[in-house]
Amino acid sequence: MSARIIDGKQVAAAIRQELQQKIAALRSETGIQPGLAVVLVGTDPASQSYVSAKEKACAEIGIYSSDNRLPAETSEEELLALIDKLNRDPKIHGILVQLPLPRQISESKIINAIAPEKDVDGFHPVSVGKMVLGEETYLPCTPHGVLQLLQRCEVNLSGAEVVVVGRSNIVGKPLANLLIQKAPYGNATVTVCHTRTRGLRNHTLRADIIIAAAGCPNTITAGMVKPGAVVIDVGVNRVEDPQAKRGYRLTGDVDFAAVSEKASLITPVPGGVGPMTITMLLFNTVQAAQKKASHAR
């Protein structure tokens, strides 16, 4: 058996084309252009690259992007003042504060300061609470991206045994919650595993779907996967590679080459879940603008 590769770039491109059409219709009918404010504190290279990619994606599909780059020594009070300004800006429908933040700034204070109606990352306690209750809200981008990949590849989640390896607030916990919802993208039976799980292999071998979000290379090996399972690799890890141009290469949490011989579907790294994360941020921003337009009528 050789797994079919889930092309995240292709799925993301299809969704962005759909969003582009929605944006054009929104501007034509209401004059409203979706606006996303991106806030970056400091000069972390990975964060800078990620923010630039988001801004490029906004420009490509017609979202207005407000670039707010602040020095690393920015105080918590200064950042809170900027968030307050963006909350009140009618051109801005979504606010993204790139994490992590410098030590002097409380991430929870900043997240809580973002108006829930502009919380396109889905991190605000109001957004999280609505998600848990199954109410309409902005879904966190990476978990939502995983669901979109599964749906668009016609993977049947209803009654499926799913093992999520990882319990972060950004991926593992929200993804497990979404998968158990009584919804078209849910109705799965979910096991959440983590660093204290005993006998991880015993859990993964039962799984119809394995979602690896542990942040550690080779967490999932071929001996941990039953034939025909669907494997979604959320991990992005830098591994030293002297032969690579930059001295490193990106790899996921899954032993891709070996697991590909047993799985039915598998995501690569890069090019799998990654492109979906930014795409779902754009999705949430457009959704926020549509809500604003509907309330204005």
N, C-alpha and C positions, 0 to 999 in steps of 0.2 A: 504493500500500500504506500502511496505517496500523496501527501496532503495537498489540497488545493490552497493556494496562497490567497489570503484576503488582502486585496490591494486597498489600503486605507487612503492613498492619494486619489484613486479613482472614485471611491465613494465620497470623499470630501469634495472633490471637484463637482460631482453631481449635485450635492447639497448646496454648494456655493452658487451654482447656476440657478437653482430654485430660489435662493435668497435674493439674487440679483433681480430676478423677475418681480419678487414681492416688493423690493425697494423701489423699483421703477414705478410700480402700480401705486405705492404709498405716496411717492412724491407727486405723481400725476393727479391723484384724487384729493390729497390733503395738503400738498406743499411741504410735508414733513420729510426731512432726511434723517435717518437714524444716526445718532452721534455717540461715539465711544471715547471716553477720557481714559488715557493710560497714564499711570503714575509710576515712575521708577525712581527710587532713592538709592544713590550710590552708583558705582561703576562696575558691578560684577559682570564679567564678560558673557556668561551664560544668560543672565537676565537681560542684558542689552540686546543680545542676539534674538532672544525670544520676543522681546517687546518690538523690535524692528520687524520681525516676521508678522506680528499681529497688525502693525500699522500698514504694512504692505498689503496684507489680506484685505484690510478695510478699504484701501484705495482701489483695489481691483474690483470690488463688487458695489462700490458706491456709498460706503459708510463714511461719514465725517469723523475724522480722528483728531483728538486734542492730545498733543504730546506734552507731558509734564515731567521733566527730568530734574531731579533735585540732588544737591550734593550729599555725600554720605553723612555729614555732620548736621544735617537738618534735624531740628528738634521735633518732639512729638506734638507740641503745640502748633508749630508751623504746618505740619502735615495735616493735623485736624482742621486747621483754618482753611487749607486748600480743599479738603473733602467737603467742608461746609459750603464753600464757594461753588464747587461742582454740583453739589446736591441742589443748589438753587438755580443753576444754569439751565434754561429751557432748551438749549441746543444739545444738551447732553442727556442721553437716555440710559447710558450704562457707564459704570465706573469700575475700572480694573486697577487695583493696587498690586504691583508685582511683588511677590514674596520670594525669599525672606527679606525682612526689613532689618536695618541696623539695630544693634543691641539696645540703644537708648529709646527705641520706639516699641510700644506694646502692640503686637499684631492684633490681638483680640479687641483692643480699644479702637483701632483703625477700622477693622471689619465691622464692628458694631456701629461706627459713626456713619457708614455708608447707608443712604436711604434704601430701605428694602426694595422699593420699586426700581432702583437703579443697580441692584446687586446682581449683575450679570454673571458673576463667578459662582453664585449660589452658596456663598459661605456664611451669610448673615444668619443669626439664630432664627429669625422669622422664616427665612427661606428653608432652613434645615427642618424646622418644625412642620412647615407645610408639606415638605417632601415626605416626612415620616407619616403624616396623616393622610397622604395620598391626595392632597389638595393641589390645585394649579399653582405652580411657582416656577422660578428659574432653576433648572436642574444643574448640578455641578458638571462642568464641561467634560472632563475625562470620563466619568461614569456614563454620562449621556452619550458620548461618542462611542463607547463600547456597545451600548444598547443599540445604537443606530447601525453599527457594523453587523451585529447579530441579526437584527430585523431585516436589513437589506440583503443579507446572505441567506435569508429564509431559514434561519436556525430556529427550530421549535423549542421555546422556553417552557411552555406549559407542562408541568410535571417533571421537568428535567432535573437531574441531580447536578448541581453546580457547586464547585469548590472555589472559593475566593481565597487566595493566599496573600494576606496583607490586611491590616486593620487601620490604615491611616484615615484621618478625617476627610482627606481630599479624594481618596479613591475607594479603599476597601470597605469602610463602613457605609457610605452612601450607596455604593454599588450593590452591596448585599441587601440593603433596604429596598432599593428599586426592584431588584429581581424577585422579591417576595410579594410585591404589591399585586392586588387583584386588578390587573391591567393587561393590555395587549402585550406589553414588553416584560411582563412578570409571570406570576404563578409558578415560579421555580421552587424547588426545595434546595435551600442554600446552607452550606457549611462554611464558616469562616475560620481559616487557619492562620497561625502567626508564629512568632519566634518561640513561644512556649508550648506549641502544639506537639504532643507526643505521637510518634508514628505517622508523620505527614504522608508517607507513601500509602498507608492504609486508607486514608481519606481520598487522595487523588485518584487511586485506582478504581474507585466507585463512580467517579465523576463522568457525566456525559459532556460537561463543559468545565474546563479549568481556566481560571482567570488569574494570572500571575502578576501580583503587584507588590512584591516584597522588596525590590530595590537591591537585589543581589544576583549576580550572574550564576547561571546553572542551578538555580533553585529547583527547577523542574527538569528532570532528566527522562530519557526514554523509558526507563524501568518504572516510572511513576505514572505512566499514561496508558490507559486501556486502548486497544485498537479501535479506531473510529471516533475517538473523542475530538471535540472542538477545543482548540487551545488559543487563548487570547493573551498576548504578552504585553503588559502595560509598562514593564520595566525599561528604563533607559540608563545604562551604566557605561562609564568610560573605562576601557581596558587598555593598558599600555600595549602598543604595537610598534616596534621600531621600523617596520616596513611601511607603515601608514604615513601619509604626508604630514599630518599634524602630530605624529608620535603616539597616537591612540586611535582606537576605533570604538564605535558604539555597539553595544550588545544589550539584549534584553535579559529577562530572568529565566528564559527557557533555552535549553540546549537545542537550538533551532534545527541543525542538520540531522541529529538523531531522532528528535521528536517528530520531525516532518515525515519520517518513514512509518509512523504509527498513527498519527492524527488524520482526521478527515479534512479538517480546515485548520489553518494556523495563520497568525499574523506575524509578519517580519518586523525586525527592528534594525534600522529605521524603516519608515514607510507603512506602518500598520496603524496603531492607535494614535501615534503622534499627530498626524495631519488632522485627525478628528477633533482634537482638543481645541485648537484655534477655531475650527469651523463651528463648533457648538457655542463658542463665545460669540461669534458673529450671529448665530441663530438666536441667542438670548437677547442680543442688542436689537435685532430687528423685531423680536417679540415685544420688547419694552417700548419701542417706538410705536408699534401697532396698538398697544394698550393705551398709550398717551393719546393717540389719534382718536381712538374710540371714546375716550372720556371727554374729549374736546367737542364731540358732536352733540 
